[in-house]
């Protein structure tokens, strides 16, 4: 039988109230351990004043010899104190550290290694190694088992997408629910508009590159990984039925980076109706991605609050942060929220490169202009793993000060020992803030003074109260029951066998054999490293190659962070609509030729559509369409479909294939009549206007709509890089190319205007690219 494993939640002494959100990360680790038969002791030191004494008392009497702690950067001094308390009475104990701080430090250290440097990230790592026996960077749910082994390495790096320890979408969705039964749920106090609420995590990661934000070098924190809608709904139903809550805080980075967010909101609304209740929800969104459609479905699902990291009211500071959102984007976000009765908590910060009295005044004035329902104003800290930390250099005149420069503006930060210092983070809103940064325009004390002014003046003018504080509780020996037992608000443990609700959770970790998951149809391919023999053998199914690699410059700014084919229509990416069109007609074997941000597509399709075969082929960032098609050659049969990833049409694919077979050619393109981008004027001989025709079809001219059929032999005749400029004209010149004329609906999504028009067509009812026959087939196939 396995010995118990003790997991420890360190206190967060910098917070006004430590018992608001329970630590779901370590509770997920606990549930995985229980699932595999390990008894777990959960020592929750949140809000315990003399936490070292409680840790020491438990360690002295516990049969556990492995103690696992998690820590954010501000929690690290408390975590180090807990580790020392445990070791003071248990010299034989193995003490493990996981969580965000070690992940950030390790990512910064790996960056230094790549650059051939031994800098402060190395020193920060060595400090951690001196205080803990094993360090776990990245996802801890599967890495915990390696850390418990007698021959464990001192560092387990699960922050690598190539590692089996790195959670993909399928693994994330299949994890057992966080072991909330191991903490005193009732002692956590959080409400949304007066409704008791608990937190949950629906997705991981934020893809943006803000300079102040930790984890920009860490795949765990930057790569977006999403749970299935079903798994999220199952957790909400479980929490509602088990704890009686109907409030939920989505503790995720930017809910609307998920292209399937609209679909999730609609599912939540349906679930509330089925449970005959009304949810109250709160969560984070990215301002420039926020739309009226998102706001509408969020409100219908139960959202009444959103939190938005606007950060600053100064265009100069937003540029220096590399926020990507403009001041106009932020104002528009506030206007959208107001239209849909969503209250906004504005998350603001100061102390950025170039910060001055003027830029902080701009933040103050903007807040008064847009009138958020609540706001937060913090002084920035240069955490390990942030560009502000990673890309700073020692100041020539003072090696204990680091200088970060962007667009000619500088930020100076004092060297901190994060194992000892935490009073840079938040604090007493009236007098407790400290600044460890300064700029060419403001000293540290001036930043504090200006921050305090904004906090007090804006709250007073807008009538926004301060958040209340809750004093820490002192642990007393007499609080325990028989013997030494700590009270249940501090210590809970697995009793005898795993509880029934754990046994009924989503599929076990043992069902997964590799990074993609045994049940996932997703295969990610680097063509240079795979032979045709390694990936063929998919039966007689006809492959559908979808060209997904373009950067979509006309669809900026969405495509700066996402592939164009992920632009949403009606809550789903356009490429999914395209795949459903093929799947409805019986073609479910997809090869996605990707280039720009391939990891986004890998994460999205990982385990999401179990009835389809989806192969991701990374054809390179700079390859053109013809070259992308050639690089997919090892993964297709003798005849295959191909299409662009941004065009939709009600094409009868069976007829298209039959035409191709009859033509005797090696390639067939689908063509459609040219639609004028302008309205036309019709007049008689005298010039009198008879009528106007809005964007008519010009049937004298036909254009390439994609929806190709190729024989594999056609690829032997390909010359040049561009499909339309080089490859197809070359095939035509040899008499090998034919066209199938399509008279029905077709539209390409080249711009945000096209996206809006397609959105409107979906809202109007049946998507025009799905004929009645196709819809009937889709229903029969469950597509």
C-alpha positions, 0 to 999 in steps of 0.5 A: 500500500502506498504511503500518504502524500502530503500536499500543502497550500502555503498562505498568501499573507499579502492578500486582504482575504486568503479564503476567497479562491481555493487553489485548484491546481494542487487540488487537481494533483490531489485528485490524480494521486487519489485516482491512482490509489495514493492516500492524500493529506491536504494541509491548507494553510490559507489564512492561518497566522502561525502557519509554520507551527501548523506545518511543523505539528503535522509533519512531526506526526504524519506517516507521509515522507513526501511533502508537495508544495505549490507557490506563486511568486508572492507565495514563495517566501511562505512556501520556503518557511513551510519547507524549513518548518517541515525539515526542522522536525523531519530530516527524512522528508522529501519536499517538492515544489511545483506551481507557477513560480518554479515554472517561470524561473525555469523558463527564464533559465532555459532562455539564458541557456539558449543564449549561452548566459548564466544570469539571474535566472540561474541564480534564482533557480539555484536558490530554489534547488537549495530549499527543495529536494525536487522542483517540478516545472510546468503541468504537475498532474502527471509529473507528480508521480515522477517526483515521488520516485526514489530516483527522481531527478532534482528537476522534472520539466513538464513545461515542454509540449514534446513531453508526455507530461505536458497536458494536451486538450484530451488529457486536460479534459479527462483529468478527474475533477479537483479534489475539493473534498480535501479542503473546507469548502464552506470556509471559502467566501466568494459571491457573485451579486450575492450568490455563493460561488466557487471557482473552476478552470475551463482552459489554460494559457494566454497566447499574448506577449504583454511585457509585464506578464509572467510565462511569456517564455513558458508553453504551459502558461502561454499555450492555450489548452481547452477542455471540452464543453461536456467536461466543463458542464459536467463540473458545473453540474457536479458543483451545483449538486454537491455544494448547492452553488449556482455561482461560478468564477471562471478563473481562466486567462481570457475566456474569449481566446477560445474560438468555441466560447460562444458554443460553451456559453450556449451550453451553459445556458441550456444546462441552467434551464435543464437544472431549473436554476439561474447561474451567476458567472464571472470571468476574464476577457480580452478587450480587443477580441470582445464582441457583441455576440460574446456579450449577448451569449455570456449574459444569457449564460448567467454572466453579470461581471467580466474582468478585463486587463486594460492596464493603462489609459495611456496609449504610450504605455499600452504600446510599451506593454505590447498589449495589442489592445488600443485605448479605442479597443478598451473603450469599445469593450466597455461600451459593448459590456454596457449594452449587454448589462455586464459589469466590468472590473477594470484591472489597471497597473502602473510602473511600466516603461516610460511611466510618468505623472502624465501617463498615470493621469491618463489612466485616472481620467480614462477610468472616470470617463468609462466608469467601471463598476470596480477596478484594481490598481497595482504597481508592476513587479518584474517577475521571472519569466516576464519580458520585463525580467528576462530581457533586462540588463544590469544597470552599468552604474548599479548592478543591483538595478536592472534596466529594460528598454522598449521604444526608447522608454526605460524601466528600472527594477531592483534585484529581489530575492523572491524567496524572502520578499513578497511585500511588492504585491498588493497590500493595504490599499491605503498605505501598504504598497511598495514599489521596487520599480522606477522610470526616468520620470518617476521615483519608486515613492512617486509611483506609490503616491500616484497609485494611491491617488488614483485608487482613492480619487476614482473610488470616491468619485465613482462611489466604488467601495474598497474590498473588505479585509479578513483577518488571519486565524490563529491555529491553536493546538486545542482546536484539534479533536482527539490526539494531535489532529489539526482542525478540518479547516486546515487538514483533510485526508483521504479516508480508507478508499477513494470517495464515490464521487472521485470514482465516477469522474472522467476517464483515468490517467491510465487510459492515456499512453502518450502526448496525444491520448490513446483515444484522440484521432489527432496526429501531428506530423513534421513531414521531414521526419516521417515517411509515407509508410508511417502514416498511410493505411487509412483504408479507402477513405478519401483525404481532404487537404485543407490549406490552413497556413496563411497569415491572413494579413487582411484579417489583422489584428485577429491573425496576429495571434491566431491562424486565419482559419480560426476566425469564428463564425457563429461560435465555431472557427470557419475551418470547422464549418468547412470540415462539417460540410465535408463530414456531412457528405461522408468525408471525415479524413482531414489533413490540415496543412498548417504554417502560422501558429500551428500549435493553436490548431494542434491544441484546438483539434486535440481530441475535440472531434473523435469521429473524424481523423484529423492530421496536422501537418506543419508545412512551415511558416513561409511556404506558399500554397503549392508547396504546402500541398506538395508537403502533404503528399505522403499523407494522401491516397491516389485521389484526394480533395483539397480546399482553401481554409477560408471559403464556404460553399454548398458544393455537392462533393459527390458530383464534384468527384464524379466530374473529376473522374469523368474528365480524365484530367489530373486536377479539377477546380471548382469555379463560381461566377464572379460577383462584383464588389460594387452595385451596378446601374442599368439604364436605357439608351437615353441614359435614364436609370432603369434599376440598380442591382447590388453586387450582381454575379457577372456570369461572363467571368468565373473565378476559382473557389477552391474545392479541388480534386487532385490525383496524386500524380498531379503533384509530379507536375507541380512547378513553382510555389504558388498554387494559383500563380504557378501550379494550376496554370502549369497543369492547365498548360499541359491539358491536365486541369478541368473546372467544375462549375458551381452555380450555388452559394460560395463566399470567401472570408478575406476580411473582417467585413466578410466575417461579419456577413457570414455571421449574419447569415448564420444568425438568419437561420440555416447556413447557406453553405448547407443545403437541405440534402446536406443537412439531412445527411449531417443529421443522419451522420451525427455531424 
